Amino acid sequence: MTRALLQAGLRGVGTAACLGLLATSAMAQSEREHRWRIGAGTGGYVPRSSVIRTSDGSDTRLAAGPAFSVDLEYLAVQWVSVFASGSAAFPSLRLGSAIRPDVQGPSNQVMLLGATAGVLILIPGVSPHFQPTLRAGGGLKAYSFDLTGAKSQSRLTGDFGVGFRGLGNGPIEVAAEVRYLPSSIDQARLPTRGIVPQKQRQNDWLFGIGIAVRP
């Protein structure tokens, strides 16, 4: 009797150990499968600084425009991911008195392309379906002007953001984020008059909503 009980107990322990190993392996496999995240979003690009300030109040500045972004993330540790992000925005340039009056089109449209990388911290939420995020990184921002006499330029930029994610039971999630992109612009590459060109600081905001998938 005692021997039979001992054998049964050993078989139970062995079965439990096998089940534990299988569960651990499944969890590890699930984590590996969901370490990558690919997202895309759309929203608005909102510049908050003048490109050229003038004493008469007729500043040259960028107007708000539509924006699009893509993100690639990899979960490095439990709550920290590394990201690479690309963005494109399409504001227009409002001409002020410091721009030469003989400047003619073809248009005042501007294309802004951004490429940044950094870390993204995932903050556990009060709900398993809600996850706040914090972003910090930097990279490059490229200005392409459609204005006669203006030259394209690339400038360093920061990338700081706060947002949230709505997590479902599957691999697809929705997200919203506000990003702050500080940089500068070289006035010497614009058709200016009556000023000494300088590097003018730019304080830009990117608002977006999007969807993502964890393959």
C-alpha positions as CSV (number, residue, x, y, z in Angstrom):
1,M,0.0,0.0,0.0
2,T,2.7,2.5,1.0
3,R,4.7,1.6,-2.1
4,A,1.7,2.2,-4.3
5,L,1.0,5.5,-2.7
6,L,4.6,6.5,-3.1
7,Q,4.6,5.6,-6.8
8,A,1.4,7.5,-7.3
9,G,2.8,10.5,-5.6
10,L,5.9,10.5,-7.7
11,R,3.8,10.2,-10.9
12,G,1.7,13.2,-9.7
13,V,4.9,15.2,-9.0
14,G,6.3,14.3,-12.4
15,T,3.0,15.3,-14.1
16,A,2.9,18.6,-12.3
17,A,6.5,19.3,-13.2
18,C,5.9,18.6,-16.9
19,L,2.8,20.8,-16.9
20,G,4.8,23.6,-15.3
21,L,7.6,23.3,-17.8
22,L,5.0,23.4,-20.7
23,A,3.3,26.4,-19.2
24,T,6.6,28.2,-18.7
25,S,7.6,27.4,-22.3
26,A,4.3,28.6,-23.6
27,M,4.5,31.9,-21.7
28,A,8.1,32.4,-22.9
29,Q,7.0,31.7,-26.5
30,S,4.1,34.1,-26.2
31,E,6.4,36.9,-24.9
32,R,8.8,36.3,-27.7
33,E,6.0,36.4,-30.2
34,H,4.8,39.7,-28.9
35,R,8.1,41.5,-28.4
36,W,7.7,43.3,-31.7
37,R,5.1,46.0,-32.4
38,I,4.4,47.7,-35.7
39,G,2.2,50.8,-35.6
40,A,0.9,53.5,-38.0
41,G,-1.0,56.7,-37.1
42,T,-2.4,59.9,-38.5
43,G,-3.1,63.3,-36.9
44,G,-1.9,66.9,-37.0
45,Y,1.4,68.7,-36.9
46,V,1.3,72.0,-35.0
47,P,4.3,74.4,-35.0
48,R,4.3,76.9,-32.1
49,S,7.3,79.1,-33.0
50,S,7.9,81.7,-35.7
51,V,10.4,80.8,-38.5
52,I,11.4,84.5,-38.7
53,R,10.4,87.0,-36.0
54,T,10.0,90.7,-37.0
55,S,9.6,93.9,-35.0
56,D,6.5,94.8,-37.0
57,G,4.7,91.6,-36.0
58,S,4.6,90.2,-39.5
59,D,6.3,87.0,-38.7
60,T,7.1,84.2,-41.1
61,R,5.8,80.9,-39.6
62,L,4.7,77.4,-40.4
63,A,0.9,76.7,-40.3
64,A,-0.5,73.5,-39.0
65,G,-1.0,70.6,-41.3
66,P,-1.8,66.9,-41.6
67,A,0.8,64.4,-40.3
68,F,1.4,60.6,-40.6
69,S,3.8,58.4,-38.7
70,V,5.0,54.8,-38.5
71,D,6.6,53.1,-35.5
72,L,8.7,49.9,-35.0
73,E,9.2,48.8,-31.4
74,Y,11.0,46.0,-29.7
75,L,10.3,45.1,-26.0
76,A,13.8,45.0,-24.5
77,V,12.7,44.4,-20.9
78,Q,9.4,44.0,-19.2
79,W,8.3,47.7,-19.3
80,V,10.9,49.3,-21.6
81,S,10.9,49.2,-25.4
82,V,13.3,50.7,-28.0
83,F,11.7,52.4,-31.0
84,A,12.5,53.7,-34.4
85,S,9.9,56.1,-35.8
86,G,9.4,57.9,-39.1
87,S,7.0,60.8,-39.7
88,A,5.8,63.0,-42.5
89,A,4.0,66.3,-42.1
90,F,2.6,68.8,-44.7
91,P,2.3,72.3,-43.3
92,S,2.4,75.5,-45.3
93,L,4.6,78.6,-44.9
94,R,2.9,81.9,-44.1
95,L,5.2,84.6,-45.5
96,G,6.0,87.6,-43.4
97,S,7.7,90.9,-44.1
98,A,11.3,89.4,-43.8
99,I,10.7,87.3,-47.0
100,R,11.7,89.0,-50.2
101,P,8.6,90.4,-52.0
102,D,9.7,89.2,-55.4
103,V,9.3,85.5,-54.3
104,Q,6.9,83.6,-56.5
105,G,5.5,80.1,-55.8
106,P,5.1,77.5,-57.1
107,S,3.5,77.2,-53.7
108,N,4.0,77.8,-50.0
109,Q,3.8,74.1,-49.2
110,V,6.4,72.5,-47.0
111,M,7.2,68.8,-46.5
112,L,8.7,67.7,-43.2
113,L,10.2,64.3,-42.8
114,G,11.4,63.0,-39.5
115,A,13.4,60.0,-38.4
116,T,13.9,59.4,-34.6
117,A,14.9,56.6,-32.2
118,G,14.9,56.1,-28.5
119,V,13.2,54.4,-25.6
120,L,9.5,54.0,-24.8
121,I,8.4,53.2,-21.2
122,L,5.2,51.3,-20.8
123,I,3.4,52.2,-17.5
124,P,1.1,49.5,-16.1
125,G,-2.5,50.9,-16.1
126,V,-5.4,50.5,-13.7
127,S,-7.0,48.3,-16.3
128,P,-5.4,45.4,-18.3
129,H,-6.8,47.1,-21.4
130,F,-5.3,50.6,-20.8
131,Q,-1.6,51.3,-20.8
132,P,0.0,54.8,-20.6
133,T,3.3,55.4,-22.4
134,L,6.2,57.8,-22.2
135,R,8.6,58.4,-25.1
136,A,12.1,59.9,-25.1
137,G,14.5,60.0,-28.1
138,G,16.0,62.1,-30.9
139,G,16.9,62.2,-34.5
140,L,16.7,64.3,-37.6
141,K,14.1,66.5,-39.2
142,A,14.2,67.5,-42.9
143,Y,12.5,70.5,-44.4
144,S,11.7,70.5,-48.1
145,F,10.3,73.9,-49.4
146,D,8.3,74.5,-52.6
147,L,9.1,78.2,-52.5
148,T,11.4,79.8,-55.1
149,G,14.8,80.6,-53.5
150,A,14.3,78.4,-50.5
151,K,16.7,75.5,-50.0
152,S,16.0,72.2,-48.2
153,Q,17.7,71.6,-44.9
154,S,18.1,68.9,-42.2
155,R,18.2,69.7,-38.4
156,L,18.6,67.7,-35.2
157,T,15.4,67.2,-33.3
158,G,14.2,65.7,-30.0
159,D,11.3,63.4,-29.7
160,F,9.4,63.4,-26.4
161,G,5.8,62.1,-26.0
162,V,3.0,60.9,-23.7
163,G,0.1,58.7,-24.7
164,F,-1.9,55.6,-24.1
165,R,-2.8,52.3,-25.7
166,G,-6.0,50.4,-25.7
167,L,-5.1,46.7,-25.5
168,G,-7.5,44.1,-26.7
169,N,-7.4,40.3,-26.3
170,G,-5.8,39.9,-29.7
171,P,-2.6,41.3,-31.4
172,I,-4.3,44.5,-32.5
173,E,-4.4,47.6,-30.4
174,V,-5.3,51.3,-30.7
175,A,-3.2,54.2,-29.5
176,A,-3.1,58.0,-29.1
177,E,-0.1,60.2,-28.4
178,V,1.1,63.8,-28.1
179,R,4.7,64.3,-29.1
180,Y,7.0,67.3,-28.6
181,L,9.7,67.8,-31.3
182,P,12.1,70.6,-30.4
183,S,14.5,71.6,-33.2
184,S,15.7,74.7,-35.1
185,I,15.6,76.1,-38.6
186,D,18.3,77.9,-40.6
187,Q,16.9,81.2,-41.8
188,A,19.9,81.6,-44.2
189,R,18.3,78.9,-46.4
190,L,15.2,81.0,-47.0
191,P,14.9,84.0,-49.4
192,T,15.1,86.7,-46.6
193,R,15.7,90.4,-46.6
194,G,16.5,93.0,-44.0
195,I,17.7,90.6,-41.3
196,V,20.8,88.8,-40.2
197,P,19.9,85.1,-40.6
198,Q,20.3,82.9,-37.6
199,K,19.2,79.5,-36.3
200,Q,15.7,80.0,-35.0
201,R,14.4,77.6,-32.4
202,Q,11.3,75.6,-33.3
203,N,8.8,74.1,-30.8
204,D,6.6,71.6,-32.7
205,W,3.9,69.3,-31.6
206,L,2.6,66.1,-33.2
207,F,-0.8,64.8,-32.3
208,G,-1.8,61.4,-33.5
209,I,-4.1,58.4,-33.2
210,G,-3.4,55.0,-34.8
211,I,-3.5,51.3,-34.7
212,A,-0.7,48.7,-34.1
213,V,-0.2,45.0,-34.4
214,R,2.0,42.7,-32.4
215,P,3.0,39.9,-34.8
